[in-house]
Structures are given as C-alpha cells and as structure tokens.
Amino acid sequence: MNSKFKKWLKATAKFISILALLALIAGSFHSYSLANRETHRSLQSGVLNETRTYSVIVPTSYANEPNRRYPVLYVLDGEKTRNNRIAAGIADILGLFSDVPDMIVVSVHGNKKRARDFMRNGAVSAYDGKISKGGAEKFTRYLNHELIPKIDDFYRSNNFRILSGHSRGGLYVMDRFAASETSFNAFFAYSPALLLDKHLLDRLKARVNSPHESEPFLYMNIGYESELYTEYFDRAAKMLEAGNEAGTAKWFAEHHTGILHPLIMMTGEVHALSALY
C-alpha cells in the first residue's frame, strides 16, 4: 500500500465507516425502490449442466437515460441480502456523495454449490490438509462464456466489470486475480479464505512479480478472524506491497479491526468503490 493511500485511509476512516452505516440504513429504507429495480432470472448452463439463478438491480437513472451505459458489479453469493440489495444500496449512496458512478449490480446466486464453484480442483487446505475436488474452472467458464454475455445482451453495460466476493467467494476472486483474469477490470475480495488454498500464495507471488501493462484494480480486506486466517491474509498483503514498490499498481489491502466476518463486505464495499473511483 503506498503512503498516499495510507494517509487517505487514516484521514477518512471514521467518515467512511459512518457512510457505510448510513448506506445500510438507506438500503433498508429504500428496499421498496431496490425491489422495484430488481429482476430475478435463470440461465440453463451448458457448462455446469444445471439451471443457475441470478438477479439484477439497475440504478435509478437506468429508466430515464436510455442512451447511458453502465459498469457492472458482479457479486458472488448473490442470494444473500448483503450481496444483492445491500450491495446495490451502498453503491447508490456512494453515487450520491462521491464520484462513484451509477452501476448495474448482478448478484450471482450460489445455488448451494459455493464449495464446488469457488474452489480449485486439488486445492490444499492449510487448516486441515484436505484436498478439494472443486470446480472453479467450470464456474469461471460459466461466468465468462454464459453469464457475462447474457448480461451484456440484455443490459446497457459499458464493458467495465468488477468481481466481488466474500470469504470463500473472496478466495475465488483472489484466484482470478492471480490467474490474470481479463474479463474483469477490478477485483474486490472481502475477508478472503486464503487458508483454504495454501498454494494460492505461490500463484499470487508469481502474478505480482510479473506486472501487466494495464493492471487491474485489486482491493482486499479482513476483519476479526482466526490467527491462521489472518496469517494467510497478511502474507498475501505483504506480497502485494512488495510487488508495488513503485506505487504504480492499484493493489490495496487493509484490516478493519473488530469487524465481524459476516459484516466485512459492507464496510469493504464502501472502501473498495471509494478507492477505485
């Protein structure tokens, strides 16, 4: 993390935390508006050989500005309220008080398959040594070749895409960053469960040591977690800092002291979108 961004974080930490709370309150009071802008859809996936569900919330300006195109925020575990309406509510509030643009929020529902979808096949857990039989490779093909084209066909997207995930979903987001995923321009990983794939740190190190001409944005955070969970986060954060000594890449990692695991996405989205824009 470069010194300029670190100073900015310290100077605005209280304001941003209050803003996050206001966003949650506003999201609750505007649930009717969000519900009216939300559409639930299903997609028969040939890649996964199953029907997948997702929901889309368009910004308030969408109906009144027919020629305008929007960035798209893809949120994993989208069946959870904090990952659909609250996520959209936070984006709405930030759009009113900052330079964050209006955006389309796509909630990618997990269909109770997150342990399969977000894990690489053969991933080794640092916690208990278990080897995953995950299907993240197929899930990635589903996103890139089925869901994203569907969204781009039905909605006025502008080809700027953000991938957002929490916990195991955050692990998947970090894996996509390490793999130099090109379908997304920015990556948000909230309390990523990096300890579930201990070799991801090796892939991340190789990635940050080979920077690209056009680097994507990466934000990750962590709150109150176990010692091993935090250890793997801190190791990843040090790699990002070492790979960005010149301060040219937009890779940020931060601790949200005392924030519990289920809530870290809420404070994280405020920081991530504010830093991105």
Backbone as CSV, one residue per row, in Angstrom:
resi,resn,N_x,N_y,N_z,CA_x,CA_y,CA_z,C_x,C_y,C_z
1,MET,0.845,-1.187,0.000,0.000,0.000,0.000,0.885,1.244,0.000
2,ASN,0.669,2.173,-0.951,1.534,3.347,-0.991,1.146,4.337,0.102
3,SER,2.095,5.232,0.447,1.915,6.115,1.590,0.766,7.100,1.395
4,LYS,0.569,7.532,0.174,-0.505,8.481,-0.098,-1.857,7.855,0.205
5,PHE,-2.046,6.614,-0.242,-3.321,5.938,0.010,-3.488,5.645,1.495
6,LYS,-2.385,5.308,2.178,-2.443,5.008,3.611,-2.889,6.257,4.385
7,LYS,-2.366,7.412,4.026,-2.760,8.646,4.687,-4.231,8.951,4.430
8,TRP,-4.636,8.690,3.185,-6.044,8.922,2.838,-6.957,8.046,3.674
9,LEU,-6.572,6.796,3.875,-7.384,5.870,4.665,-7.521,6.351,6.100
10,LYS,-6.398,6.791,6.691,-6.423,7.238,8.078,-7.280,8.488,8.230
11,ALA,-7.176,9.386,7.260,-7.893,10.649,7.348,-9.394,10.490,7.170
12,THR,-9.801,9.447,6.466,-11.225,9.295,6.142,-11.872,8.046,6.740
13,ALA,-11.141,7.333,7.604,-11.648,6.062,8.138,-12.974,6.244,8.862
14,LYS,-13.052,7.260,9.741,-14.282,7.465,10.501,-15.428,7.867,9.586
15,PHE,-15.131,8.737,8.647,-16.174,9.187,7.721,-16.716,8.026,6.902
16,ILE,-15.809,7.180,6.428,-16.226,6.069,5.586,-17.018,5.046,6.387
17,SER,-16.612,4.813,7.627,-17.353,3.872,8.466,-18.772,4.368,8.716
18,ILE,-18.901,5.676,8.971,-20.227,6.261,9.160,-21.025,6.167,7.866
19,LEU,-20.359,6.407,6.753,-21.015,6.328,5.459,-21.518,4.917,5.192
20,ALA,-20.739,3.926,5.619,-21.161,2.537,5.442,-22.440,2.265,6.219
21,LEU,-22.491,2.779,7.459,-23.678,2.591,8.281,-24.874,3.296,7.657
22,LEU,-24.657,4.504,7.172,-25.740,5.236,6.516,-26.230,4.496,5.283
23,ALA,-25.301,3.877,4.575,-25.676,3.124,3.386,-26.578,1.947,3.742
24,LEU,-26.250,1.299,4.859,-27.070,0.173,5.301,-28.469,0.642,5.696
25,ILE,-28.516,1.756,6.423,-29.810,2.298,6.833,-30.611,2.722,5.614
26,ALA,-29.934,3.412,4.703,-30.620,3.862,3.487,-31.102,2.676,2.670
27,GLY,-30.279,1.631,2.649,-30.687,0.435,1.926,-31.950,-0.165,2.489
28,SER,-32.074,-0.123,3.817,-33.278,-0.649,4.457,-34.495,0.204,4.122
29,PHE,-34.330,1.530,4.233,-35.451,2.416,3.961,-35.855,2.424,2.489
30,HIS,-34.906,2.098,1.611,-35.194,2.125,0.183,-35.355,0.722,-0.396
31,SER,-35.691,-0.223,0.470,-35.835,-1.595,-0.008,-36.932,-1.709,-1.059
32,TYR,-37.973,-0.876,-0.915,-39.058,-0.907,-1.905,-38.539,-0.464,-3.264
33,SER,-37.748,0.599,-3.276,-37.174,1.079,-4.536,-36.239,0.040,-5.144
34,LEU,-35.401,-0.569,-4.305,-34.484,-1.589,-4.791,-35.239,-2.788,-5.344
35,ALA,-36.300,-3.184,-4.654,-37.096,-4.326,-5.115,-37.716,-4.051,-6.470
36,ASN,-38.145,-2.821,-6.694,-38.734,-2.461,-7.979,-37.718,-2.450,-9.111
37,ARG,-36.472,-2.291,-8.742,-35.417,-2.267,-9.766,-34.723,-3.614,-9.913
38,GLU,-35.177,-4.595,-9.167,-34.532,-5.907,-9.159,-35.303,-6.898,-10.031
39,THR,-34.545,-7.647,-10.822,-35.134,-8.678,-11.679,-34.458,-10.004,-11.385
40,HIS,-35.240,-11.050,-11.163,-34.707,-12.387,-10.928,-34.774,-13.191,-12.221
41,ARG,-33.667,-13.831,-12.546,-33.596,-14.572,-13.795,-32.937,-15.934,-13.571
42,SER,-33.100,-16.812,-14.530,-32.431,-18.108,-14.501,-31.773,-18.355,-15.849
43,LEU,-30.765,-19.181,-15.829,-29.982,-19.470,-17.029,-29.634,-20.950,-17.037
44,GLN,-29.985,-21.624,-18.127,-29.621,-23.025,-18.269,-28.172,-23.091,-18.740
45,SER,-27.294,-23.513,-17.848,-25.869,-23.531,-18.155,-25.464,-24.840,-18.811
46,GLY,-24.927,-24.734,-20.013,-24.382,-25.906,-20.672,-23.056,-26.315,-20.069
47,VAL,-22.313,-25.337,-19.547,-21.014,-25.618,-18.933,-21.187,-26.406,-17.646
48,LEU,-22.122,-25.972,-16.797,-22.331,-26.605,-15.498,-23.384,-27.710,-15.546
49,ASN,-24.113,-27.763,-16.660,-25.167,-28.757,-16.837,-26.219,-28.651,-15.743
50,GLU,-26.656,-27.428,-15.473,-27.680,-27.181,-14.461,-28.263,-25.792,-14.672
51,THR,-29.397,-25.543,-14.058,-30.014,-24.222,-14.121,-29.449,-23.354,-13.012
52,ARG,-28.948,-22.196,-13.383,-28.401,-21.263,-12.405,-29.285,-20.027,-12.327
53,THR,-29.376,-19.450,-11.143,-30.184,-18.257,-10.937,-29.290,-17.062,-10.631
54,TYR,-29.796,-15.892,-10.954,-29.099,-14.648,-10.651,-30.139,-13.533,-10.602
55,SER,-29.765,-12.424,-10.042,-30.660,-11.263,-10.008,-29.886,-10.029,-10.423
56,VAL,-30.614,-9.067,-10.957,-30.002,-7.841,-11.472,-30.742,-6.639,-10.893
57,ILE,-29.998,-5.695,-10.344,-30.565,-4.432,-9.871,-29.952,-3.307,-10.689
58,VAL,-30.789,-2.577,-11.383,-30.311,-1.451,-12.193,-30.371,-0.180,-11.355
59,PRO,-29.556,0.819,-11.662,-29.580,2.069,-10.895,-30.849,2.874,-11.187
60,THR,-31.119,3.860,-10.359,-32.333,4.665,-10.527,-32.336,5.425,-11.843
61,SER,-31.177,5.730,-12.372,-31.100,6.510,-13.620,-31.345,5.661,-14.867
62,TYR,-31.394,4.344,-14.694,-31.423,3.438,-15.856,-32.635,3.681,-16.757
63,ALA,-33.796,3.858,-16.175,-35.018,4.009,-16.977,-35.108,5.369,-17.648
64,ASN,-34.489,6.377,-17.041,-34.633,7.748,-17.548,-33.523,8.177,-18.502
65,GLU,-32.474,7.379,-18.618,-31.355,7.734,-19.502,-31.084,6.576,-20.453
66,PRO,-31.903,6.409,-21.469,-31.843,5.228,-22.337,-30.565,5.086,-23.156
67,ASN,-29.791,6.135,-23.269,-28.556,6.059,-24.055,-27.305,5.869,-23.187
68,ARG,-27.509,5.822,-21.903,-26.374,5.711,-20.988,-25.997,4.246,-20.770
69,ARG,-24.684,3.996,-20.680,-24.184,2.653,-20.417,-23.477,2.646,-19.068
70,TYR,-23.448,1.464,-18.425,-23.052,1.394,-17.025,-22.002,0.321,-16.758
71,PRO,-21.128,0.566,-15.777,-20.260,-0.522,-15.286,-21.118,-1.559,-14.580
72,VAL,-20.595,-2.771,-14.462,-21.350,-3.856,-13.841,-20.551,-4.431,-12.681
73,LEU,-21.187,-4.502,-11.531,-20.615,-5.123,-10.338,-21.205,-6.512,-10.191
74,TYR,-20.368,-7.544,-10.350,-20.791,-8.931,-10.176,-20.482,-9.354,-8.745
75,VAL,-21.513,-9.734,-7.993,-21.355,-10.076,-6.584,-21.646,-11.563,-6.389
76,LEU,-20.673,-12.301,-5.891,-20.854,-13.729,-5.634,-21.698,-13.944,-4.377
77,ASP,-22.241,-15.154,-4.228,-23.169,-15.455,-3.119,-24.341,-14.492,-3.141
78,GLY,-24.835,-14.215,-4.332,-25.830,-13.169,-4.518,-27.200,-13.449,-3.956
79,GLU,-27.450,-14.672,-3.482,-28.743,-14.968,-2.870,-28.858,-14.362,-1.469
80,LYS,-27.741,-13.910,-0.904,-27.750,-13.306,0.429,-28.039,-11.813,0.314
81,THR,-28.830,-11.290,1.247,-29.260,-9.897,1.177,-28.081,-8.934,1.121
82,ARG,-27.022,-9.230,1.907,-25.887,-8.305,1.922,-25.160,-8.275,0.585
83,ASN,-25.397,-9.285,-0.245,-24.718,-9.358,-1.533,-25.616,-9.014,-2.705
84,ASN,-26.824,-8.525,-2.441,-27.638,-8.027,-3.548,-28.199,-6.640,-3.215
85,ARG,-29.241,-6.570,-2.389,-29.844,-5.256,-2.149,-28.961,-4.337,-1.321
86,ILE,-28.277,-4.870,-0.329,-27.382,-4.016,0.456,-26.204,-3.554,-0.398
87,ALA,-25.665,-4.466,-1.212,-24.573,-4.080,-2.111,-25.023,-2.982,-3.064
88,ALA,-26.219,-3.129,-3.619,-26.738,-2.105,-4.526,-27.039,-0.810,-3.776
89,GLY,-27.538,-0.926,-2.530,-27.825,0.252,-1.738,-26.575,1.048,-1.419
90,ILE,-25.486,0.342,-1.101,-24.217,1.019,-0.833,-23.731,1.752,-2.074
91,ALA,-23.817,1.092,-3.221,-23.400,1.725,-4.474,-24.245,2.962,-4.763
92,ASP,-25.551,2.880,-4.502,-26.441,4.031,-4.717,-26.036,5.212,-3.845
93,ILE,-25.801,4.953,-2.554,-25.461,6.036,-1.626,-24.125,6.675,-1.992
94,LEU,-23.158,5.841,-2.329,-21.854,6.391,-2.719,-21.974,7.242,-3.981
95,GLY,-22.878,6.859,-4.864,-23.096,7.652,-6.065,-23.628,9.040,-5.763
96,LEU,-24.344,9.181,-4.633,-24.886,10.475,-4.250,-23.843,11.373,-3.596
97,PHE,-22.893,10.773,-2.875,-21.949,11.552,-2.070,-20.516,11.558,-2.602
98,SER,-20.253,10.858,-3.680,-18.879,10.763,-4.176,-18.876,10.640,-5.690
99,ASP,-17.712,10.308,-6.238,-17.568,10.172,-7.685,-17.868,8.770,-8.195
100,VAL,-18.355,7.889,-7.331,-18.707,6.540,-7.757,-19.870,6.623,-8.749
101,PRO,-19.729,6.058,-9.925,-20.798,6.165,-10.933,-21.956,5.215,-10.634
102,ASP,-23.107,5.500,-11.216,-24.208,4.550,-11.170,-23.750,3.252,-11.817
103,MET,-24.203,2.119,-11.280,-23.781,0.837,-11.835,-24.882,-0.204,-11.739
104,ILE,-24.777,-1.185,-12.598,-25.657,-2.347,-12.564,-25.040,-3.352,-11.599
105,VAL,-25.863,-3.909,-10.717,-25.381,-4.912,-9.766,-25.987,-6.271,-10.125
106,VAL,-25.117,-7.225,-10.460,-25.547,-8.578,-10.780,-25.195,-9.492,-9.614
107,SER,-26.206,-10.079,-9.002,-25.994,-10.989,-7.880,-25.960,-12.414,-8.410
108,VAL,-24.789,-13.037,-8.348,-24.595,-14.392,-8.864,-24.949,-15.373,-7.755
109,HIS,-26.083,-16.026,-7.860,-26.546,-16.917,-6.793,-25.693,-18.186,-6.738
110,GLY,-25.449,-18.628,-5.512,-24.581,-19.778,-5.309,-25.240,-21.121,-5.535
111,ASN,-26.586,-21.153,-5.482,-27.327,-22.409,-5.679,-26.801,-23.536,-4.792
112,LYS,-26.308,-23.166,-3.602,-25.763,-24.122,-2.633,-24.590,-24.931,-3.208
113,LYS,-23.874,-24.334,-4.160,-22.741,-25.019,-4.795,-21.437,-24.244,-4.602
114,ARG,-21.406,-23.338,-3.625,-20.241,-22.464,-3.475,-18.974,-23.238,-3.147
115,ALA,-19.070,-24.324,-2.365,-17.883,-25.112,-2.043,-17.285,-25.739,-3.287
116,ARG,-18.123,-26.023,-4.256,-17.643,-26.561,-5.525,-17.168,-25.438,-6.449
117,ASP,-17.995,-24.398,-6.609,-17.730,-23.373,-7.605,-16.522,-22.499,-7.294
118,PHE,-16.273,-22.233,-6.016,-15.238,-21.267,-5.655,-13.888,-21.909,-5.352
119,MET,-13.794,-23.235,-5.431,-12.560,-23.930,-5.080,-11.905,-24.563,-6.306
120,ARG,-10.603,-24.394,-6.417,-9.857,-25.067,-7.475,-9.765,-26.562,-7.176
121,ASN,-9.846,-27.360,-8.196,-9.651,-28.793,-8.016,-8.206,-29.054,-7.592
122,GLY,-8.027,-29.763,-6.483,-6.684,-30.057,-5.989,-6.150,-29.053,-5.000
123,ALA,-6.958,-28.022,-4.647,-6.509,-27.041,-3.652,-6.304,-27.728,-2.304
124,VAL,-5.201,-27.375,-1.636,-4.860,-27.995,-0.351,-5.100,-26.988,0.766
125,SER,-5.903,-27.387,1.756,-6.221,-26.507,2.874,-5.055,-26.448,3.863
126,ALA,-4.694,-25.231,4.266,-3.666,-25.067,5.284,-4.219,-25.369,6.671
127,TYR,-5.522,-25.431,6.783,-6.159,-25.672,8.073,-6.115,-27.144,8.467
128,ASP,-6.517,-28.028,7.548,-6.582,-29.452,7.894,-5.946,-30.364,6.847
129,GLY,-5.332,-29.782,5.802,-4.656,-30.583,4.783,-5.570,-31.257,3.786
130,LYS,-6.880,-30.999,3.861,-7.812,-31.629,2.926,-7.598,-31.107,1.513
131,ILE,-7.789,-31.998,0.552,-7.623,-31.649,-0.855,-8.999,-31.471,-1.483
132,SER,-9.214,-30.339,-2.097,-10.517,-30.007,-2.659,-10.768,-30.723,-3.986
133,LYS,-12.023,-31.055,-4.205,-12.476,-31.553,-5.512,-13.366,-30.489,-6.144
134,GLY,-12.866,-29.276,-6.109,-13.648,-28.135,-6.574,-13.799,-28.067,-8.076
135,GLY,-14.686,-27.152,-8.485,-14.951,-26.972,-9.911,-14.851,-25.534,-10.345
136,ALA,-13.893,-24.795,-9.787,-13.769,-23.367,-10.102,-13.494,-23.123,-11.577
137,GLU,-12.820,-24.054,-12.228,-12.520,-23.877,-13.653,-13.807,-23.832,-14.465
138,LYS,-14.741,-24.735,-14.162,-16.023,-24.734,-14.868,-16.839,-23.490,-14.522
139,PHE,-16.819,-23.110,-13.255,-17.570,-21.927,-12.846,-17.042,-20.689,-13.563
140,THR,-15.749,-20.620,-13.752,-15.158,-19.495,-14.476,-15.651,-19.469,-15.915
141,ARG,-15.743,-20.624,-16.546,-16.253,-20.681,-17.922,-17.727,-20.270,-17.957
142,TYR,-18.468,-20.660,-16.919,-19.868,-20.238,-16.836,-19.966,-18.710,-16.790
143,LEU,-19.158,-18.081,-15.948,-19.178,-16.622,-15.849,-18.792,-15.967,-17.171
144,ASN,-17.681,-16.402,-17.724,-17.116,-15.725,-18.889,-17.864,-15.981,-20.188
145,HIS,-18.382,-17.182,-20.344,-18.961,-17.560,-21.637,-20.478,-17.649,-21.642
146,GLU,-21.095,-17.584,-20.456,-22.554,-17.681,-20.418,-23.199,-16.494,-19.710
147,LEU,-22.810,-16.241,-18.458,-23.487,-15.184,-17.709,-23.126,-13.786,-18.217
148,ILE,-21.844,-13.490,-18.346,-21.444,-12.147,-18.790,-22.016,-11.808,-20.163
149,PRO,-21.936,-12.694,-21.160,-22.565,-12.377,-22.452,-24.072,-12.142,-22.336
150,LYS,-24.736,-12.896,-21.440,-26.174,-12.703,-21.251,-26.466,-11.315,-20.694
151,ILE,-25.673,-10.896,-19.708,-25.862,-9.555,-19.128,-25.598,-8.484,-20.174
152,ASP,-24.542,-8.646,-20.940,-24.203,-7.650,-21.957,-25.257,-7.573,-23.056
153,ASP,-25.953,-8.678,-23.317,-27.008,-8.691,-24.333,-28.273,-7.995,-23.852
154,PHE,-28.617,-8.174,-22.568,-29.895,-7.688,-22.050,-29.816,-6.309,-21.404
155,TYR,-28.608,-5.884,-20.986,-28.471,-4.629,-20.251,-27.431,-3.734,-20.911
156,ARG,-27.530,-2.455,-20.635,-26.632,-1.482,-21.251,-25.338,-1.373,-20.439
157,SER,-24.530,-2.387,-20.523,-23.236,-2.385,-19.836,-22.209,-1.647,-20.683
158,ASN,-21.146,-1.171,-20.026,-20.108,-0.440,-20.763,-18.776,-1.185,-20.800
159,ASN,-18.829,-2.485,-20.491,-17.653,-3.368,-20.547,-16.657,-3.156,-19.420
160,PHE,-16.983,-2.326,-18.429,-16.155,-2.254,-17.220,-16.827,-3.140,-16.183
161,ARG,-16.091,-4.171,-15.733,-16.685,-5.166,-14.842,-15.864,-5.296,-13.562
162,ILE,-16.576,-5.467,-12.455,-15.978,-5.682,-11.135,-16.451,-7.028,-10.612
163,LEU,-15.523,-7.830,-10.098,-15.871,-9.105,-9.474,-15.687,-8.979,-7.970
164,SER,-16.735,-9.285,-7.223,-16.730,-9.092,-5.774,-17.104,-10.394,-5.077
165,GLY,-16.336,-10.760,-4.028,-16.631,-11.984,-3.298,-16.225,-11.889,-1.842
166,HIS,-16.923,-12.630,-1.003,-16.686,-12.623,0.432,-16.328,-14.021,0.915
167,SER,-15.319,-14.130,1.789,-14.922,-15.398,2.402,-14.439,-16.382,1.328
168,ARG,-15.149,-17.494,1.150,-14.754,-18.440,0.111,-14.894,-17.790,-1.273
169,GLY,-15.894,-16.921,-1.403,-16.026,-16.160,-2.635,-14.853,-15.215,-2.837
170,GLY,-14.338,-14.658,-1.739,-13.155,-13.805,-1.814,-11.927,-14.583,-2.236
171,LEU,-11.841,-15.830,-1.804,-10.761,-16.704,-2.258,-10.810,-16.866,-3.769
172,TYR,-12.020,-17.085,-4.290,-12.179,-17.222,-5.741,-11.751,-15.941,-6.461
173,VAL,-12.135,-14.792,-5.910,-11.752,-13.511,-6.513,-10.232,-13.379,-6.563
174,MET,-9.553,-13.734,-5.475,-8.094,-13.656,-5.449,-7.463,-14.635,-6.425
175,ASP,-8.068,-15.792,-6.581,-7.569,-16.768,-7.543,-7.685,-16.226,-8.965
176,ARG,-8.782,-15.539,-9.250,-8.972,-14.960,-10.593,-7.972,-13.837,-10.839
177,PHE,-7.681,-13.048,-9.814,-6.657,-12.016,-9.969,-5.299,-12.652,-10.226
178,ALA,-4.959,-13.677,-9.438,-3.670,-14.352,-9.594,-3.549,-15.003,-10.966
179,ALA,-4.674,-15.422,-11.531,-4.672,-16.075,-12.839,-4.697,-15.069,-13.988
180,SER,-4.628,-13.770,-13.659,-4.661,-12.710,-14.674,-5.943,-12.749,-15.494
181,GLU,-7.048,-12.939,-14.796,-8.365,-12.944,-15.442,-8.594,-11.625,-16.172
182,THR,-8.993,-11.694,-17.421,-9.145,-10.483,-18.232,-10.602,-10.057,-18.422
183,SER,-11.544,-10.843,-17.913,-12.949,-10.475,-18.086,-13.359,-9.356,-17.138
184,PHE,-12.533,-9.112,-16.107,-12.865,-8.107,-15.101,-11.756,-7.061,-15.008
185,ASN,-12.182,-5.824,-14.745,-11.247,-4.710,-14.613,-10.869,-4.425,-13.169
186,ALA,-11.662,-4.958,-12.231,-11.401,-4.726,-10.811,-11.856,-5.938,-10.014
187,PHE,-11.173,-6.158,-8.878,-11.431,-7.320,-8.034,-11.567,-6.860,-6.585
188,PHE,-12.679,-7.235,-5.933,-12.895,-6.933,-4.518,-12.970,-8.254,-3.757
189,ALA,-12.067,-8.471,-2.807,-12.050,-9.708,-2.013,-12.198,-9.351,-0.542
190,TYR,-13.354,-9.670,0.032,-13.645,-9.337,1.419,-13.364,-10.541,2.312
191,SER,-12.418,-10.386,3.222,-12.003,-11.451,4.128,-11.836,-12.773,3.379
192,PRO,-10.991,-12.783,2.347,-10.841,-13.994,1.530,-10.274,-15.158,2.341
193,ALA,-10.843,-16.343,2.139,-10.423,-17.540,2.880,-9.193,-18.160,2.218
194,LEU,-8.092,-17.432,2.239,-6.876,-17.860,1.548,-6.292,-19.139,2.133
195,LEU,-6.574,-19.418,3.388,-6.028,-20.615,4.023,-6.616,-21.900,3.450
196,LEU,-7.711,-21.796,2.668,-8.307,-22.987,2.067,-7.570,-23.444,0.807
197,ASP,-6.643,-22.618,0.333,-5.829,-22.978,-0.835,-4.434,-22.404,-0.616
198,LYS,-3.621,-23.142,0.136,-2.334,-22.584,0.557,-1.392,-22.322,-0.608
199,HIS,-1.593,-22.957,-1.747,-0.726,-22.730,-2.901,-1.114,-21.479,-3.691
200,LEU,-2.234,-20.875,-3.323,-2.607,-19.627,-3.988,-1.563,-18.552,-3.749
201,LEU,-0.919,-18.583,-2.588,0.119,-17.591,-2.310,1.266,-17.689,-3.311
202,ASP,1.589,-18.901,-3.743,2.641,-19.070,-4.752,2.214,-18.457,-6.080
203,ARG,0.957,-18.684,-6.452,0.461,-18.130,-7.711,0.362,-16.604,-7.622
204,LEU,-0.019,-16.111,-6.447,-0.119,-14.666,-6.258,1.252,-14.007,-6.338
205,LYS,2.258,-14.646,-5.747,3.609,-14.093,-5.800,4.108,-14.008,-7.229
206,ALA,3.882,-15.067,-8.003,4.293,-15.055,-9.409,3.560,-13.961,-10.175
207,ARG,2.305,-13.759,-9.827,1.486,-12.748,-10.522,2.000,-11.343,-10.242
208,VAL,2.242,-10.999,-8.988,2.648,-9.629,-8.666,4.086,-9.351,-9.092
209,ASN,4.870,-10.403,-9.273,6.248,-10.225,-9.748,6.321,-10.090,-11.257
210,SER,5.186,-10.271,-11.915,5.131,-10.119,-13.378,3.987,-9.175,-13.723
211,PRO,4.138,-7.889,-13.390,3.051,-6.935,-13.620,2.712,-6.774,-15.092
212,HIS,1.455,-6.434,-15.348,0.967,-6.275,-16.710,1.024,-4.811,-17.120
213,GLU,0.959,-4.596,-18.418,0.992,-3.225,-18.932,-0.214,-2.433,-18.435
214,SER,-1.362,-3.086,-18.394,-2.576,-2.459,-17.898,-3.067,-3.261,-16.693
215,GLU,-2.706,-2.807,-15.505,-3.022,-3.546,-14.290,-4.469,-3.323,-13.853
216,PRO,-5.158,-4.380,-13.443,-6.494,-4.209,-12.884,-6.399,-3.685,-11.448
217,PHE,-7.494,-3.237,-10.941,-7.586,-2.773,-9.560,-7.856,-3.982,-8.662
218,LEU,-7.206,-4.028,-7.507,-7.451,-5.094,-6.536,-7.572,-4.499,-5.143
219,TYR,-8.650,-4.848,-4.469,-8.850,-4.447,-3.071,-9.190,-5.684,-2.263
220,MET,-8.537,-5.848,-1.113,-8.942,-6.917,-0.200,-8.856,-6.401,1.230
221,ASN,-9.714,-6.949,2.074,-9.695,-6.547,3.474,-9.949,-7.757,4.358
222,ILE,-9.808,-7.541,5.659,-10.064,-8.594,6.630,-10.494,-7.950,7.936
223,GLY,-11.376,-8.624,8.655,-11.823,-8.135,9.953,-11.346,-9.046,11.071
224,TYR,-12.244,-9.366,11.970,-11.909,-10.214,13.108,-11.973,-11.677,12.681
225,GLU,-10.801,-12.319,12.554,-10.723,-13.698,12.088,-9.757,-14.492,12.973
226,SER,-9.658,-15.789,12.713,-8.734,-16.636,13.460,-7.288,-16.289,13.108
227,GLU,-6.366,-16.783,13.910,-4.949,-16.475,13.713,-4.447,-16.977,12.362
228,LEU,-4.786,-18.218,11.996,-4.313,-18.782,10.730,-4.944,-18.050,9.545
229,TYR,-6.224,-17.735,9.666,-6.936,-16.995,8.624,-6.231,-15.662,8.362
230,THR,-5.911,-14.958,9.446,-5.267,-13.653,9.347,-3.834,-13.778,8.831
231,GLU,-3.149,-14.842,9.235,-1.772,-15.046,8.786,-1.692,-15.120,7.266
232,TYR,-2.570,-15.875,6.663,-2.533,-16.013,5.201,-2.913,-14.708,4.513
233,PHE,-3.831,-13.970,5.090,-4.163,-12.657,4.543,-2.954,-11.735,4.584
234,ASP,-2.273,-11.695,5.732,-1.128,-10.801,5.889,0.016,-11.175,4.949
235,ARG,0.198,-12.455,4.731,1.239,-12.881,3.794,0.921,-12.415,2.377
236,ALA,-0.342,-12.519,1.999,-0.759,-12.038,0.675,-0.594,-10.523,0.584
237,ALA,-0.954,-9.812,1.654,-0.841,-8.356,1.658,0.609,-7.911,1.494
238,LYS,1.535,-8.613,2.135,2.960,-8.279,2.007,3.439,-8.501,0.577
239,MET,2.944,-9.543,-0.072,3.309,-9.783,-1.466,2.835,-8.647,-2.367
240,LEU,1.608,-8.189,-2.127,1.081,-7.087,-2.922,1.905,-5.819,-2.706
241,GLU,2.259,-5.557,-1.458,3.041,-4.361,-1.154,4.429,-4.435,-1.783
242,ALA,5.057,-5.616,-1.698,6.388,-5.787,-2.279,6.351,-5.667,-3.802
243,GLY,5.265,-6.133,-4.401,5.143,-6.063,-5.855,4.757,-4.697,-6.360
244,ASN,4.462,-3.786,-5.438,4.034,-2.451,-5.821,4.918,-1.383,-5.185
245,GLU,6.203,-1.656,-5.125,7.132,-0.710,-4.509,7.157,0.622,-5.253
246,ALA,6.922,0.555,-6.553,6.932,1.787,-7.333,5.649,2.587,-7.155
247,GLY,4.644,1.980,-6.557,3.386,2.681,-6.327,2.557,2.892,-7.567
248,THR,2.807,2.108,-8.604,2.087,2.287,-9.869,0.839,1.415,-9.978
249,ALA,0.848,0.272,-9.315,-0.306,-0.623,-9.365,-1.332,-0.228,-8.314
250,LYS,-2.598,-0.503,-8.603,-3.668,-0.190,-7.663,-4.071,-1.463,-6.919
251,TRP,-3.189,-1.898,-6.018,-3.427,-3.086,-5.204,-3.449,-2.658,-3.753
252,PHE,-4.576,-2.843,-3.093,-4.728,-2.369,-1.734,-5.218,-3.477,-0.809
253,ALA,-4.669,-3.511,0.410,-5.096,-4.469,1.424,-5.169,-3.743,2.756
254,GLU,-6.210,-4.040,3.546,-6.348,-3.349,4.817,-7.108,-4.197,5.829
255,HIS,-6.834,-3.916,7.108,-7.540,-4.545,8.223,-8.679,-3.626,8.669
256,HIS,-9.849,-4.219,8.900,-10.963,-3.495,9.512,-11.121,-4.056,10.923
257,THR,-10.406,-3.476,11.835,-10.294,-4.002,13.193,-11.654,-4.133,13.871
258,GLY,-11.917,-5.352,14.358,-13.133,-5.585,15.129,-14.372,-5.901,14.320
259,ILE,-14.317,-5.759,13.002,-15.490,-6.045,12.173,-15.644,-7.556,12.022
260,LEU,-16.826,-8.067,12.341,-17.061,-9.499,12.291,-17.174,-10.001,10.854
261,HIS,-16.910,-11.281,10.694,-16.859,-11.912,9.378,-18.097,-11.639,8.517
262,PRO,-19.317,-11.763,9.025,-20.490,-11.554,8.166,-20.683,-10.109,7.717
263,LEU,-20.007,-9.165,8.386,-20.221,-7.744,8.107,-19.115,-7.111,7.280
264,ILE,-18.023,-7.818,7.055,-16.838,-7.210,6.457,-17.063,-6.751,5.021
265,MET,-17.988,-7.414,4.316,-18.288,-6.991,2.953,-18.897,-5.588,2.925
266,MET,-19.681,-5.261,3.964,-20.390,-3.987,3.978,-19.440,-2.805,4.109
267,THR,-18.519,-2.879,5.073,-17.527,-1.807,5.189,-16.547,-1.868,4.016
268,GLY,-16.253,-3.085,3.555,-15.298,-3.243,2.469,-15.763,-2.635,1.168
269,GLU,-17.046,-2.771,0.843,-17.529,-2.229,-0.433,-17.406,-0.716,-0.466
270,VAL,-17.650,-0.085,0.678,-17.506,1.377,0.744,-16.066,1.775,0.446
271,HIS,-15.121,1.118,1.086,-13.695,1.436,0.871,-13.263,1.094,-0.554
272,ALA,-13.701,-0.061,-1.032,-13.252,-0.514,-2.344,-13.746,0.410,-3.471
273,LEU,-15.020,0.742,-3.461,-15.556,1.604,-4.516,-14.988,3.023,-4.404
274,SER,-14.796,3.501,-3.171,-14.232,4.837,-2.987,-12.802,4.903,-3.500
275,ALA,-12.019,3.857,-3.254,-10.637,3.826,-3.731,-10.565,3.645,-5.231
276,LEU,-11.474,2.861,-5.792,-11.476,2.609,-7.232,-11.776,3.878,-8.009
277,TYR,-12.724,4.666,-7.499,-13.163,5.848,-8.239,-12.718,7.156,-7.585
